[in-house]
Amino acid sequence: MPKKLKILFICQKEYFRQTIYDAIEPGHHEAFYVTSGDPTTISEALEYALRSKTFTHICSIRPEWLSWHPELVERIKRQSIKLIGFSSEPIKHNCQMSEDVHEDQKIRFENLKMAKSVPLDALIHFDASSSDCVVHEFGDIAFFMPLPVSSKIFYKREDIKSKKFDSVFFGRSTEHREAYLNIPKSIHNHLHIAHGLVDEDAAYFTNISNLAINLHNFTYSNFETRVIWSLMCGVPVLTERLTRAELDGVSGLYFFSNIDEFKDKLNKELEPPNHGEIDDVWSKYYSIDNLIKFISDV
């Protein structure tokens, strides 16, 4: 009799609890939280899966880290546990393109290629705009799906009756970001949370803000989950252009391509999202159920 589907998610808590929470909170699946770049915690996660003997699948966010422990991965495969990698880092969009590719994208791409040494059953990349590079490296095990976002963490708080901040931005400071953030910081009661507040805290501070701002790390385009989480909290979002298109035309989402457009829209009263519309988009693209169904079919 085949085992009941049970997934062990291996990931960093500070970044990905919001991704997998809706799957682990009911108790059907589990998480093993690892420390960024620490080989010891990765080996502990794999050894836990081996000891448990209950898992049918492992889903590792940052699959390149599995390459540090080939002997443990081999034992995982001998137990007939399916191994799924979920690539969450922005890489270049075109393999033949060398100019105008940010050094950060090159480094992340080289890191991801380490996962080629791992016998993955599937490699999911979060952003299909990089499909050229991912398929070139991983072939027919490459698939594309956005990172899920928890609807149990991010939702509109009906008990919050007043807003405390004009605008909010979550993310570390970079030169690119500060060129934009200097504007709301000078004219708004603006909240910039550079690090340390995630999940329920992030949802709370989004809910008490009138506007959420989304900026890329550097000058290259990307897709950040803070966009969808802010819309789920009922807060309009002013964002740089995104690499994914499923949110185009969604109410409450406003794009800018340069600093003049940013200034212009920042000074306007932007309408909040239509919650029914956001729920539909979330269900279609960002629900953890989509990921679980995919994994169950691997």
C-alpha positions as CSV (number, residue, x, y, z in Angstrom):
1,M,0.0,0.0,0.0
2,P,1.6,3.3,-1.0
3,K,2.4,5.9,1.7
4,K,0.1,8.8,2.2
5,L,1.5,12.0,0.7
6,K,3.8,13.7,3.3
7,I,6.2,16.5,2.3
8,L,9.2,17.8,4.2
9,F,9.9,21.4,3.3
10,I,13.5,22.4,3.8
11,C,13.9,26.1,3.9
12,Q,14.9,29.3,5.8
13,K,12.2,30.3,8.3
14,E,12.7,34.0,7.9
15,Y,12.0,33.9,4.2
16,F,9.8,30.9,3.5
17,R,7.5,30.3,6.5
18,Q,5.0,32.5,4.7
19,T,5.4,30.3,1.6
20,I,4.6,26.9,3.3
21,Y,2.6,27.9,6.4
22,D,-0.8,26.9,4.9
23,A,0.6,23.4,4.3
24,I,2.3,22.8,7.6
25,E,-0.2,24.6,10.0
26,P,-2.9,21.9,9.6
27,G,-0.2,19.2,10.4
28,H,-0.4,17.3,7.1
29,H,3.2,18.2,6.1
30,E,6.3,19.4,8.0
31,A,9.1,22.0,7.8
32,F,12.7,21.7,8.7
33,Y,14.1,25.2,9.0
34,V,17.7,25.7,8.1
35,T,20.2,28.5,8.5
36,S,21.4,30.4,5.4
37,G,24.4,28.7,3.9
38,D,25.1,26.4,6.9
39,P,25.9,22.9,5.7
40,T,25.3,21.4,9.1
41,T,21.6,22.4,9.2
42,I,21.1,20.9,5.7
43,S,22.6,17.6,6.8
44,E,20.4,17.6,9.9
45,A,17.3,18.1,7.7
46,L,18.2,15.2,5.5
47,E,19.0,13.0,8.4
48,Y,15.7,13.9,10.0
49,A,13.9,12.8,6.8
50,L,15.8,9.5,6.8
51,R,15.0,8.8,10.5
52,S,11.4,9.6,10.1
53,K,10.7,7.1,7.3
54,T,7.3,8.8,6.8
55,F,8.0,11.4,4.1
56,T,7.1,10.7,0.5
57,H,8.6,13.9,-0.9
58,I,11.2,16.5,0.1
59,C,10.9,20.0,-1.3
60,S,14.0,22.0,-0.8
61,I,14.0,25.7,-1.3
62,R,17.6,26.6,-2.4
63,P,18.2,23.1,-3.9
64,E,21.8,23.9,-4.6
65,W,22.6,23.5,-0.9
66,L,21.7,19.8,-1.2
67,S,24.8,19.3,-3.4
68,W,26.9,19.6,-0.2
69,H,25.7,16.2,1.0
70,P,25.7,13.7,-1.9
71,E,25.9,10.7,0.4
72,L,22.8,11.7,2.3
73,V,21.0,12.5,-0.9
74,E,21.8,9.1,-2.2
75,R,20.3,7.5,0.9
76,I,17.2,9.6,0.4
77,K,16.8,8.3,-3.1
78,R,17.3,4.7,-1.9
79,Q,14.3,5.2,0.4
80,S,12.3,6.1,-2.7
81,I,11.7,9.7,-1.4
82,K,11.0,12.1,-4.3
83,L,13.3,15.1,-4.3
84,I,11.9,18.5,-5.5
85,G,14.0,21.6,-5.7
86,F,12.3,25.0,-5.6
87,S,14.6,27.8,-6.9
88,S,13.6,31.1,-5.4
89,E,16.5,33.4,-6.4
90,P,16.4,35.9,-9.3
91,I,18.7,34.9,-12.2
92,K,19.3,36.3,-15.7
93,H,16.5,36.0,-18.2
94,N,18.4,35.0,-21.3
95,C,21.3,32.5,-21.4
96,Q,22.9,34.1,-24.4
97,M,22.8,37.5,-22.9
98,S,26.0,38.6,-21.2
99,E,25.8,42.4,-21.3
100,D,23.4,44.3,-19.1
101,V,23.2,41.3,-16.7
102,H,23.7,42.4,-13.1
103,E,26.5,40.7,-11.2
104,D,24.0,39.6,-8.6
105,Q,22.0,37.7,-11.2
106,K,25.2,36.0,-12.4
107,I,26.2,34.9,-8.9
108,R,22.8,33.5,-8.2
109,F,22.7,31.6,-11.5
110,E,26.1,30.0,-10.8
111,N,24.9,29.0,-7.4
112,L,21.7,27.4,-8.9
113,K,23.8,25.4,-11.3
114,M,25.3,23.5,-8.4
115,A,21.9,21.7,-8.1
116,K,22.6,19.9,-11.4
117,S,24.7,17.5,-9.4
118,V,21.6,16.5,-7.3
119,P,19.3,13.7,-8.7
120,L,16.2,15.9,-8.5
121,D,12.9,14.6,-9.7
122,A,11.8,18.1,-10.5
123,L,13.2,21.6,-10.4
124,I,10.7,24.5,-10.0
125,H,11.8,28.0,-10.6
126,F,9.7,30.8,-9.2
127,D,9.9,33.1,-12.3
128,A,9.2,31.9,-15.8
129,S,10.9,34.9,-17.3
130,S,14.1,33.0,-16.7
131,S,12.8,29.8,-18.4
132,D,15.5,30.1,-21.2
133,C,18.3,29.6,-18.7
134,V,16.6,27.1,-16.4
135,V,15.5,24.8,-19.2
136,H,19.0,25.1,-20.8
137,E,20.6,23.8,-17.6
138,F,17.9,21.4,-16.2
139,G,16.1,20.2,-19.3
140,D,12.8,18.4,-18.9
141,I,12.8,18.4,-15.1
142,A,12.4,22.2,-15.1
143,F,9.0,23.7,-14.2
144,F,7.8,27.2,-13.3
145,M,5.5,28.3,-10.5
146,P,5.4,31.4,-8.3
147,L,6.2,31.1,-4.6
148,P,3.0,30.5,-2.6
149,V,1.8,33.2,-0.1
150,S,-0.1,32.2,3.0
151,S,-3.7,33.4,3.2
152,K,-3.7,32.5,6.9
153,I,-1.0,35.1,7.6
154,F,-1.7,37.8,5.0
155,Y,-5.3,39.0,5.0
156,K,-7.2,42.3,5.5
157,R,-7.5,43.0,9.2
158,E,-11.1,44.1,9.8
159,D,-10.3,45.0,13.4
160,I,-7.9,47.8,12.3
161,K,-9.9,51.0,12.0
162,S,-7.2,53.5,11.3
163,K,-3.9,53.7,9.4
164,K,-0.7,54.8,11.2
165,F,1.6,55.2,8.2
166,D,1.2,56.8,4.8
167,S,3.4,54.2,3.1
168,V,5.5,51.2,4.0
169,F,8.4,49.3,2.3
170,F,9.9,46.0,3.5
171,G,13.5,45.3,2.3
172,R,17.1,46.1,2.9
173,S,18.6,49.3,1.7
174,T,20.4,49.4,-1.6
175,E,21.5,52.4,-3.7
176,H,18.8,51.7,-6.2
177,R,16.0,51.5,-3.6
178,E,17.1,54.6,-1.6
179,A,17.0,56.7,-4.8
180,Y,13.2,56.1,-4.7
181,L,12.6,55.8,-1.0
182,N,14.2,59.2,-0.3
183,I,11.0,60.7,-1.7
184,P,8.4,59.1,0.6
185,K,10.8,59.5,3.5
186,S,10.8,63.2,3.0
187,I,7.1,63.8,2.3
188,H,5.3,60.9,4.0
189,N,5.0,59.4,7.4
190,H,6.9,56.5,5.8
191,L,7.9,53.2,7.5
192,H,10.9,51.4,6.1
193,I,11.4,47.9,7.6
194,A,14.9,46.8,6.4
195,H,15.0,43.5,8.2
196,G,13.7,41.5,11.2
197,L,9.9,41.7,10.8
198,V,8.3,39.0,8.7
199,D,5.1,36.9,8.6
200,E,2.4,38.1,11.1
201,D,4.4,41.2,11.9
202,A,4.8,42.1,8.3
203,A,1.0,41.5,7.8
204,Y,0.2,43.8,10.7
205,F,2.4,46.7,9.5
206,T,1.1,46.4,6.0
207,N,-2.5,46.5,7.3
208,I,-1.8,49.8,9.2
209,S,-0.3,51.5,6.1
210,N,-2.2,53.4,3.4
211,L,0.2,52.3,0.6
212,A,2.8,49.5,0.1
213,I,5.8,50.3,-2.1
214,N,7.7,47.6,-4.0
215,L,11.2,48.2,-5.3
216,H,13.7,45.7,-6.8
217,N,17.0,45.0,-5.1
218,F,19.0,46.4,-8.0
219,T,18.3,47.8,-11.4
220,Y,17.2,44.5,-12.9
221,S,13.5,43.5,-12.9
222,N,12.2,40.8,-10.6
223,F,9.0,39.5,-8.9
224,E,8.7,40.0,-5.2
225,T,6.0,38.2,-3.1
226,R,5.5,41.4,-1.0
227,V,3.3,42.6,-3.9
228,I,0.7,39.9,-3.6
229,W,0.9,39.8,0.2
230,S,0.1,43.6,0.3
231,L,-2.8,43.2,-2.0
232,M,-4.1,40.3,0.1
233,C,-4.0,42.7,3.1
234,G,-6.2,45.1,1.1
235,V,-3.5,47.7,0.6
236,P,-2.8,49.3,-2.8
237,V,0.7,48.7,-4.1
238,L,3.0,51.0,-6.1
239,T,5.6,48.9,-7.8
240,E,8.3,48.8,-10.3
241,R,7.5,46.7,-13.4
242,L,7.4,43.0,-12.6
243,T,8.7,40.0,-14.6
244,R,5.4,38.0,-14.0
245,A,2.3,39.2,-15.8
246,E,-0.6,37.5,-13.9
247,L,-1.2,40.6,-11.7
248,D,-1.3,43.0,-14.7
249,G,-4.7,44.8,-14.6
250,V,-5.5,43.7,-11.1
251,S,-7.2,46.5,-9.1
252,G,-5.1,48.2,-6.5
253,L,-1.8,47.6,-8.3
254,Y,0.0,50.6,-9.8
255,F,3.2,50.4,-11.9
256,F,6.0,52.9,-12.5
257,S,9.0,52.7,-14.8
258,N,11.0,55.6,-13.7
259,I,11.3,58.1,-10.9
260,D,9.0,60.7,-12.5
261,E,6.2,58.2,-12.7
262,F,6.9,57.2,-9.1
263,K,6.6,60.8,-7.9
264,D,3.4,61.4,-9.9
265,K,1.6,58.3,-8.6
266,L,3.0,58.7,-5.0
267,N,1.2,62.1,-4.8
268,K,-2.2,60.6,-5.9
269,E,-4.8,58.8,-3.8
270,L,-4.5,55.2,-5.1
271,E,-7.6,53.0,-4.8
272,P,-7.3,49.7,-2.8
273,P,-7.6,46.3,-4.4
274,N,-10.9,44.5,-5.0
275,H,-10.7,41.7,-2.5
276,G,-12.7,39.2,-4.5
277,E,-10.4,39.7,-7.5
278,I,-7.3,39.2,-5.4
279,D,-8.8,36.1,-3.9
280,D,-9.3,34.7,-7.4
281,V,-5.7,35.5,-8.4
282,W,-4.3,34.1,-5.2
283,S,-6.3,30.8,-5.6
284,K,-5.1,30.4,-9.2
285,Y,-1.4,31.2,-8.7
286,Y,-0.3,31.6,-5.1
287,S,-2.1,29.0,-3.1
288,I,0.1,26.3,-1.6
289,D,-2.5,23.8,-2.9
290,N,-1.1,24.3,-6.4
291,L,2.4,23.4,-5.2
292,I,1.1,20.3,-3.3
293,K,-0.8,19.0,-6.3
294,F,2.2,19.4,-8.4
295,I,4.5,17.6,-5.9
296,S,1.9,14.8,-5.5
297,D,2.0,14.1,-9.3
298,V,5.8,13.9,-9.4
